């Protein structure tokens, strides 16, 4: 991405934050939904990939149903951004109370922290994970997470400031061991960390089978649990008509490094169960399965026929 494109991206996000807070909530929601419908009609590369991903998640869907699933998924993604842009001006205590009224599985988190080794919570790109973070920060007084280092730096700093304002401790994904050292320290302090665990952003992901096809998922959550004795707790997030649902699953036992691949597969299986039940709330507009990634790599190296 050129510097000019990066600057435009930063300005676009800045405008989104301002406009979403200026508009009444209902008007903003309508505007973002209309934008999602327009994106569906334009059928760009991201929309086409979303449709391809949904075809794996809902293999029984015909062409008409896939079109509808894609439209609804884009509306869900637009809702995520609308809520994200509005969240700093929302009453976060009220948001937390609303989540607390419906969240399930909190006893799994409580039991983990009672053991004294911390908790590693892993979740996919589904629903509104920032809303889940607002509840978690309120419930525990804070937590730590790792985020991708976006470009330009001004955009990355904007997102860091936004999430820190919600009570998150943010560590940038830098490619070295600095973030890992802080995460280990937090777990040894019997604190919680929360990691997005479906899309692998490195070259060291763990091979898993997901909806019947091979892909890779980050091994970090299971490795942290194996290293520290922390509980590995899968989490699911999805939208309801007027709110959010969060489910904290029972812990996945992982006691040694050699158990990391099996634990990561177990995590993938739980993610798949929640995503299959709420496919349009999984916001995956990127290539995800190895078959797609290998095609992309072969094209970029000129190996495609």
C-alpha positions in Angstrom: 0.0 0.0 0.0 1.4 3.4 -1.0 1.9 6.2 1.5 -0.9 8.1 -0.2 -3.3 5.1 0.2 -2.2 4.7 3.8 -3.0 8.3 4.5 -6.4 8.1 2.9 -7.1 5.0 5.0 -6.2 6.9 8.2 -8.4 9.8 7.2 -11.3 7.5 6.4 -11.1 5.9 9.8 -10.9 9.3 11.5 -14.0 10.4 9.6 -15.8 7.3 10.5 -15.2 7.9 14.2 -16.4 11.5 14.0 -19.5 10.8 11.8 -20.7 7.8 13.7 -20.8 9.7 16.9 -22.4 12.8 15.3 -25.3 10.8 13.7 -28.2 9.4 15.8 -27.6 5.7 16.4 -30.5 4.6 14.2 -29.5 6.8 11.3 -25.9 5.6 11.6 -27.0 2.0 11.6 -29.1 2.6 8.5 -26.2 4.3 6.7 -23.8 1.5 7.5 -26.3 -1.1 6.3 -26.8 0.7 3.1 -23.0 0.8 2.6 -22.9 -2.9 3.2 -25.6 -3.5 0.6 -23.7 -1.3 -1.9 -20.5 -3.3 -1.3 -22.5 -6.6 -2.0 -23.7 -5.2 -5.3 -20.2 -4.1 -6.3 -18.9 -7.6 -5.5 -15.3 -6.6 -5.0 -12.4 -9.0 -4.2 -13.1 -9.0 -0.5 -16.8 -9.7 -1.0 -16.0 -12.5 -3.4 -13.6 -14.0 -0.8 -16.2 -13.7 1.9 -18.7 -15.6 -0.3 -16.1 -18.3 -0.9 -15.4 -18.6 2.8 -19.1 -18.8 3.6 -19.5 -21.6 1.0 -17.1 -23.7 3.1 -19.0 -22.9 6.3 -22.4 -23.6 4.8 -21.7 -26.1 2.1 -25.4 -27.0 1.6 -26.2 -23.4 0.5 -27.2 -22.9 -3.1 -26.3 -19.8 -5.1 -29.3 -17.8 -4.0 -28.7 -18.6 -0.3 -25.0 -17.8 -0.6 -25.9 -14.4 -2.0 -28.2 -13.8 0.9 -25.6 -15.1 3.5 -23.0 -12.8 2.0 -25.3 -9.8 2.1 -26.1 -10.5 5.8 -22.5 -11.1 6.6 -21.5 -7.7 5.1 -24.3 -6.0 7.2 -22.9 -7.8 10.3 -19.4 -6.5 9.4 -20.8 -3.0 8.9 -22.6 -3.2 12.3 -19.2 -4.1 13.9 -17.6 -0.9 12.4 -20.6 1.3 13.3 -20.5 0.1 16.9 -16.7 0.4 17.0 -16.8 4.0 15.9 -19.6 4.8 18.4 -18.2 2.9 21.3 -16.0 5.6 22.8 -19.1 7.8 23.2 -21.3 5.0 24.5 -21.9 4.4 28.2 -19.5 1.6 28.6 -20.8 0.5 32.0 -24.2 0.1 30.5 -22.7 -1.9 27.6 -21.0 -4.1 30.1 -24.2 -4.6 32.1 -26.0 -5.6 28.9 -23.3 -8.2 28.0 -23.4 -9.5 31.6 -27.1 -10.1 31.4 -26.7 -12.7 28.6 -23.1 -14.0 28.7 -22.6 -17.7 29.5 -19.7 -19.6 30.8 -18.3 -17.0 33.2 -17.8 -19.7 35.7 -15.1 -21.2 33.4 -13.1 -17.9 33.7 -13.7 -17.7 37.4 -12.4 -21.2 38.0 -9.3 -20.6 35.9 -8.3 -17.5 37.9 -9.1 -19.3 41.2 -6.3 -21.7 40.3 -3.9 -18.8 40.2 -2.2 -19.4 36.8 -4.1 -16.9 34.7 -6.4 -17.4 31.7 -5.7 -17.3 27.9 -9.0 -16.5 26.2 -9.0 -17.1 22.4 -11.7 -16.1 20.0 -12.3 -15.8 16.2 -13.1 -12.6 14.2 -16.8 -12.9 15.0 -19.4 -10.6 16.3 -18.0 -7.6 18.1 -14.8 -8.6 20.0 -14.4 -5.0 21.3 -17.7 -5.2 23.1 -16.5 -8.5 24.6 -13.4 -6.6 25.7 -15.4 -3.8 27.3 -17.2 -6.5 29.5 -13.9 -8.3 30.3 -12.1 -5.0 31.3 -15.1 -4.1 33.5 -15.3 -7.6 35.0 -11.6 -8.0 35.8 -10.4 -4.4 35.9 -8.4 -4.9 32.7 -6.8 -7.4 30.4 -4.0 -7.7 27.9 -4.2 -8.3 24.2 -1.9 -8.3 21.1 -2.8 -6.3 17.9 -1.5 -6.3 14.4 0.7 -3.3 13.6 -1.3 -1.4 11.1 0.1 1.1 8.5 0.4 4.0 8.6 1.7 4.5 12.1 -0.9 7.2 12.8 -3.7 4.7 12.1 -2.1 2.1 14.4 -1.8 4.8 17.1 -5.4 5.7 16.6 -6.6 2.2 17.2 -4.2 1.7 20.2 -5.6 4.9 21.8 -9.1 3.8 21.1 -8.7 0.4 22.8 -6.7 1.7 25.7 -9.5 4.1 26.4 -11.7 1.0 26.8 -9.4 -0.4 29.4 -7.4 -2.8 27.3 -3.6 -3.2 27.6 -2.4 -3.2 24.0 0.8 -5.0 22.8 1.9 -4.6 19.2 2.6 -7.7 17.1 6.3 -6.9 16.2 7.6 -10.2 15.1 10.0 -10.5 18.0 9.6 -11.9 21.6 8.7 -8.7 23.3 5.0 -9.2 23.4 5.4 -12.8 24.4 7.5 -11.8 27.4 4.8 -9.4 28.6 2.0 -12.0 28.1 4.0 -14.6 30.1 4.4 -12.0 32.9 0.7 -11.2 33.0 -0.3 -14.9 33.2 2.2 -15.4 36.1 0.5 -12.5 37.8 -2.8 -14.5 37.4 -4.3 -12.1 34.9 -6.2 -12.6 31.7 -5.1 -12.2 28.2 -7.3 -12.2 25.2 -6.1 -13.2 21.7 -7.8 -13.4 18.3 -7.0 -17.0 17.4 -8.4 -17.9 14.0 -6.3 -16.1 11.3 -2.6 -16.8 11.3 -0.6 -13.7 10.6 2.8 -15.4 10.8 4.6 -18.2 9.1 4.6 -20.4 12.1 0.9 -21.3 12.5 -0.3 -24.8 13.5 -1.9 -26.9 10.8 -5.5 -27.7 11.6 -8.6 -29.0 9.8 -11.4 -26.4 9.7 -14.7 -27.1 8.1 -13.1 -30.1 6.4 -10.2 -28.2 4.8 -6.6 -27.6 5.9 -5.5 -24.2 7.2 -3.2 -22.8 9.9 -4.1 -21.1 13.1 -1.9 -19.3 15.6 -0.2 -21.5 18.1 0.3 -18.7 20.6 -2.8 -19.3 22.8 -2.0 -23.0 23.3 1.7 -22.4 23.8 1.1 -19.8 26.4 -1.2 -22.2 28.3 1.3 -25.0 28.1 4.2 -22.9 29.3 2.4 -21.3 32.2 -0.3 -23.7 33.3 -2.9 -21.0 32.4 -6.4 -22.2 31.3 -7.0 -22.0 27.6 -10.6 -20.8 27.3 -12.3 -20.6 23.8 -14.7 -17.7 23.5 -17.5 -17.2 20.9 -19.1 -13.8 20.0 -22.1 -13.1 17.8 -24.7 -10.5 17.4 -28.3 -10.7 18.6 -31.1 -8.5 17.2 -30.5 -5.8 19.8 -27.3 -6.7 21.5 -24.5 -9.2 21.8 -24.0 -12.8 22.9 -20.7 -14.1 24.3 -20.0 -17.7 25.3 -16.9 -18.7 27.3 -16.4 -22.4 26.7 -14.9 -24.9 29.2 -11.1 -24.8 29.2 -9.0 -26.9 26.8 -6.4 -28.9 28.8 -2.9 -28.4 27.5 -0.1 -29.4 29.8 3.0 -29.8 27.6 4.4 -28.3 24.4 3.8 -31.6 22.6 0.1 -31.1 23.2 -0.1 -27.7 21.5 -1.1 -29.0 18.0 -4.0 -31.1 19.5 -5.1 -28.1 21.7 -5.0 -25.8 18.7 -7.2 -28.3 16.7 -9.6 -28.5 19.6 -9.8 -24.7 19.6 -10.5 -24.8 15.8 -13.3 -27.3 16.4 -14.9 -25.1 19.0 -14.6 -22.0 16.8 -16.2 -24.0 13.9 -19.1 -24.9 16.1 -19.9 -21.3 17.0 -19.3 -20.1 13.5 -21.5 -22.8 11.9 -24.3 -21.7 14.2 -23.8 -18.0 13.4 -22.0 -17.9 10.0 -22.9 -14.4 9.0 -21.2 -13.0 12.1 -17.8 -14.4 11.1 -16.0 -11.4 9.5 -13.4 -13.2 7.3 -13.0 -11.3 4.0 -9.4 -12.5 3.5 -8.1 -15.8 2.1 -8.1 -18.2 4.9 -7.7 -21.8 3.8 -4.4 -23.2 2.5 -5.9 -24.0 -0.9 -6.7 -20.3 -1.5 -3.4 -19.1 -0.1 -1.4 -21.6 -2.2 -3.2 -20.4 -5.3 -2.4 -16.8 -4.4 1.2 -17.7 -3.8 1.5 -19.5 -7.1 0.0 -16.6 -9.0 2.4 -14.1 -7.3 5.4 -16.2 -8.3 4.2 -16.8 -11.8 3.7 -20.6 -11.3 0.0 -20.7 -12.2 -0.8 -22.2 -15.6 
